[in-house]
Amino acid sequence: MTRRPVGESAKARRNARRSRHRDEVFGNDLPDTTQDERGEDHNSISRSWYEEQRPPHYE
């Protein structure tokens, strides 16, 4: 069994406490997985939508 220096354990506890506090303050809105990892389809926009949104000077 490898012994860690005393300061390393205290540092790990301090980092964990800071991380919990940061999550309490700011929250964690990011998903654990991405759409690609979940297999969800992309919300595709049709070509006609792009053509309707094109500015008049762009012709």
C-alpha distances in whole Angstrom, upper triangle without the diagonal:
4,6,10,13,15,18,16,15,19,20,18,20,23,24,23,26,28,28,29,32,33,33,35,37,38,37,36,39,37,37,33,35,38,42,41,38,40,43,45,48,49,52,55,58,61,63,66,64,63,67,68,66,67,69,73,72,70,73
4,6,10,12,15,13,13,16,17,16,18,21,21,21,24,26,26,27,30,31,32,34,36,36,36,34,37,36,36,32,34,37,41,40,37,39,42,45,48,48,51,54,57,60,62,65,62,62,65,66,64,65,67,71,70,68,71
4,7,9,12,10,10,14,15,14,16,19,20,20,22,24,25,26,28,30,30,32,34,35,35,34,37,36,36,33,35,38,42,42,39,41,44,46,49,49,52,55,58,61,63,65,63,62,66,67,65,66,67,71,71,69,71
4,6,8,7,7,10,11,11,13,16,16,17,19,21,22,23,25,26,28,29,31,32,32,31,34,33,34,31,33,36,40,40,37,39,42,44,47,47,50,52,55,58,60,63,61,60,63,64,62,63,64,68,68,66,69
4,5,6,7,9,10,11,13,15,16,17,19,21,22,24,25,26,28,30,31,32,32,32,35,34,35,33,35,38,42,42,39,41,44,46,49,49,52,54,57,60,62,64,62,61,65,65,63,64,65,69,68,66,69
4,6,6,7,9,10,11,13,15,16,17,19,20,22,23,25,26,28,29,31,31,31,34,34,35,33,36,38,42,42,40,42,45,46,49,50,52,54,57,60,62,65,62,61,65,66,63,64,65,69,69,67,70
4,6,5,6,9,10,10,12,14,15,16,18,20,21,22,24,26,27,28,29,29,32,32,33,31,34,37,40,41,39,40,44,45,48,48,50,52,55,58,60,62,60,59,62,63,60,61,62,66,65,64,67
4,5,5,6,9,10,10,12,14,15,16,18,20,21,23,24,26,27,27,26,30,29,30,28,31,33,37,37,35,37,40,42,45,44,47,49,52,55,57,59,57,56,60,60,57,59,60,64,63,61,64
4,5,5,6,9,10,11,12,14,15,17,18,20,21,23,25,26,26,25,29,28,29,27,30,33,37,37,35,36,40,41,44,44,46,49,52,55,57,60,57,56,60,60,58,59,60,64,64,62,65
4,5,5,6,9,10,11,12,14,15,16,18,20,21,23,24,25,25,28,28,30,28,31,34,37,38,36,37,41,42,45,45,47,49,52,55,57,60,57,56,60,60,57,59,60,64,63,62,65
4,5,5,6,9,10,10,12,14,15,16,18,20,21,22,23,23,26,26,28,26,29,31,35,36,34,35,39,40,42,42,44,47,49,53,54,57,54,53,57,57,54,56,57,60,60,58,62
4,5,5,6,9,10,10,12,14,15,17,18,20,21,21,21,24,24,25,23,26,28,32,33,30,32,35,37,40,40,42,44,47,50,52,55,52,51,55,55,53,54,55,59,59,57,60
4,5,5,6,9,10,11,12,14,15,17,18,20,20,20,24,24,25,23,27,30,33,34,32,33,36,37,40,40,42,45,48,51,53,56,53,52,56,56,53,55,56,60,60,58,62
4,5,5,6,9,10,11,12,14,15,16,18,19,19,23,23,25,24,27,30,33,35,32,34,37,38,41,40,42,45,47,51,53,55,52,51,55,55,52,54,55,58,58,57,60
4,5,5,6,9,10,10,12,14,15,16,17,17,20,20,22,21,24,26,30,31,29,30,34,35,37,37,39,41,44,47,49,51,48,48,51,52,49,50,51,55,55,53,57
4,5,5,6,9,10,11,12,14,15,15,15,19,19,20,19,22,25,28,30,27,28,32,33,36,36,37,40,43,46,48,50,48,47,51,51,48,50,51,55,55,54,57
4,5,5,6,9,10,11,12,14,14,15,19,20,22,21,24,27,30,32,30,31,34,35,37,37,39,42,44,47,50,52,49,48,52,52,49,51,52,56,56,55,58
4,5,5,6,9,10,11,12,13,14,18,18,21,20,24,26,29,31,29,30,34,34,36,36,37,40,42,46,48,50,46,46,50,49,47,48,49,53,53,52,55
4,5,5,6,9,10,10,11,11,14,15,17,16,20,22,26,27,25,26,30,30,33,32,34,37,39,42,44,46,43,43,47,47,44,46,47,51,51,49,52
4,5,5,6,9,10,10,10,14,15,17,16,20,23,26,28,26,26,30,30,33,33,34,37,39,43,45,47,44,44,48,47,45,47,48,52,52,51,54
4,5,5,6,9,9,11,15,17,19,19,23,25,28,30,29,29,33,32,35,34,35,38,40,44,46,48,44,44,48,47,45,46,47,51,52,50,54
4,5,5,6,7,9,12,14,17,17,21,22,25,28,26,27,30,30,32,31,32,35,37,41,43,44,41,41,44,44,41,43,44,48,48,47,50
4,5,5,5,6,9,11,14,14,18,20,23,25,24,24,27,27,29,29,30,33,35,38,41,42,39,39,43,42,40,42,43,47,47,46,49
4,6,5,8,11,14,16,17,21,23,25,28,27,26,30,29,32,31,32,35,37,40,43,44,41,41,45,44,41,44,45,48,49,48,51
4,6,9,12,14,17,19,22,24,26,29,28,28,31,30,32,31,32,35,36,40,42,43,40,40,43,43,40,42,43,46,47,46,49
4,7,9,11,14,16,19,20,23,26,25,25,28,27,29,28,28,31,33,36,38,40,36,36,40,39,36,38,39,43,44,42,46
4,6,9,12,13,17,18,21,23,22,22,25,24,27,26,26,30,31,35,37,39,36,36,39,39,36,38,39,43,44,43,46
4,6,8,10,13,15,17,20,19,19,22,21,24,23,24,27,29,33,35,37,34,34,38,37,35,37,38,42,43,41,44
4,6,9,12,13,15,18,17,17,20,19,21,20,20,24,25,29,32,33,30,30,34,34,31,33,35,39,40,38,41
4,7,9,9,12,14,14,14,17,16,18,18,19,22,24,28,30,32,29,29,33,33,31,33,34,38,39,37,40
4,5,7,9,12,11,11,14,13,16,16,18,21,23,27,30,32,29,29,33,33,31,33,36,39,40,38,41
4,7,10,12,10,10,14,14,17,18,20,23,26,29,32,34,32,32,36,36,34,36,38,42,43,41,43
4,7,8,6,7,10,11,14,15,17,20,23,26,29,31,29,29,33,34,32,34,37,40,41,39,41
4,5,5,6,9,9,11,11,14,17,20,23,25,28,26,26,29,30,29,30,33,37,38,35,37
4,5,5,6,5,7,8,11,13,17,20,22,25,23,23,27,28,26,28,31,35,36,33,35
4,5,5,6,8,9,12,14,18,20,23,25,24,24,28,29,28,29,32,36,37,34,35
4,5,8,11,12,15,18,21,24,26,29,28,28,31,32,31,33,36,39,40,37,39
4,6,9,11,14,17,21,23,26,28,27,28,31,32,31,33,36,39,41,38,40
4,7,9,13,15,18,21,24,26,25,26,29,30,29,31,35,38,39,36,38
4,7,9,12,15,18,21,23,22,23,26,27,26,29,32,35,37,34,35
4,7,8,12,14,17,20,19,20,23,24,23,25,29,32,33,31,32
4,6,9,12,15,17,16,16,20,21,20,22,25,29,30,27,29
4,7,10,13,15,13,14,17,18,17,20,23,26,28,25,27
4,6,9,12,10,11,14,15,15,17,21,24,25,23,24
4,7,8,7,8,11,12,11,14,17,20,22,19,20
4,5,5,7,9,10,11,13,17,19,21,19,19
4,5,5,6,9,10,11,15,17,18,16,16
4,5,5,6,9,10,14,15,18,15,15
4,5,5,6,9,12,14,17,15,16
4,5,5,6,10,13,14,12,13
4,5,5,9,10,13,10,10
4,6,8,10,13,12,12
4,6,9,12,10,12
4,7,8,7,8
4,6,6,8
4,5,6
4,6
4
